[in-house]
Amino acid sequence: MSNLQIRKASRQDVKSIQDPPITQALFGTVRWAWVWLILRLYVGYE
């Protein structure tokens, strides 16, 4: 068996990764919800 060392991450070790701006615009806003609703209904129907 291998020896694994487990340690708690401090706040300095934790990195925040943000989505690209285009992804934030398409999936993070309510304005595009109707597009995704229509697309999901179309794909689900088939």
Backbone hydrogen bonds in HBPLUS format (Angstrom, degrees):
<---DONOR---> <-ACCEPTOR-->    atom                        ^
c    i                          cat <-CA-CA->   ^        H-A-AA   ^      H-
h    n   atom  resd res      DA  || num        DHA   H-A  angle D-A-AA Bond
n    s   type  num  typ     dist DA aas  dist angle  dist       angle   num
A0013-ASP N   A0010-SER O   3.02 MM   3  5.34 139.7  2.18 106.6 117.6     1
A0023-THR N   A0020-PRO O   3.09 MM   3  5.37 121.1  2.45 105.8 120.0     2
A0024-GLN N   A0020-PRO O   3.02 MM   4  6.34 158.7  2.06 156.8 163.6     3
A0025-ALA N   A0021-PRO O   2.94 MM   4  6.14 153.5  2.01 146.3 153.3     4
A0026-LEU N   A0022-ILE O   3.00 MM   4  6.19 159.1  2.04 146.2 151.2     5
A0027-PHE N   A0023-THR O   2.97 MM   4  5.86 170.3  1.98 152.9 156.1     6
A0028-GLY N   A0024-GLN O   2.91 MM   4  4.79 136.0  2.11 122.6 132.3     7
A0033-ALA N   A0030-VAL O   3.07 MM   3  5.16 163.1  2.10 109.4 114.5     8
A0035-VAL N   A0032-TRP O   3.15 MM   3  5.40 126.5  2.45 102.8 115.9     9
A0036-TRP N   A0032-TRP O   3.25 MM   4  6.62 162.4  2.28 156.0 160.0    10
A0037-LEU N   A0033-ALA O   2.89 MM   4  6.09 148.1  1.99 147.0 156.8    11
A0038-ILE N   A0034-TRP O   3.06 MM   4  6.20 165.5  2.08 144.8 147.6    12
A0039-LEU N   A0035-VAL O   2.98 MM   4  6.18 163.6  2.00 149.6 154.8    13
A0040-ARG N   A0036-TRP O   2.85 MM   4  5.91 158.9  1.89 143.9 149.8    14
A0041-LEU N   A0037-LEU O   2.94 MM   4  6.12 159.4  1.98 150.2 155.9    15
A0042-TYR N   A0038-ILE O   2.95 MM   4  6.11 157.3  2.00 148.1 154.5    16
A0043-VAL N   A0039-LEU O   2.95 MM   4  6.13 168.5  1.96 152.4 155.4    17
A0044-GLY N   A0040-ARG O   2.85 MM   4  5.85 155.0  1.91 143.2 151.0    18
A0045-TYR N   A0041-LEU O   2.98 MM   4  5.97 138.2  2.16 138.0 147.8    19
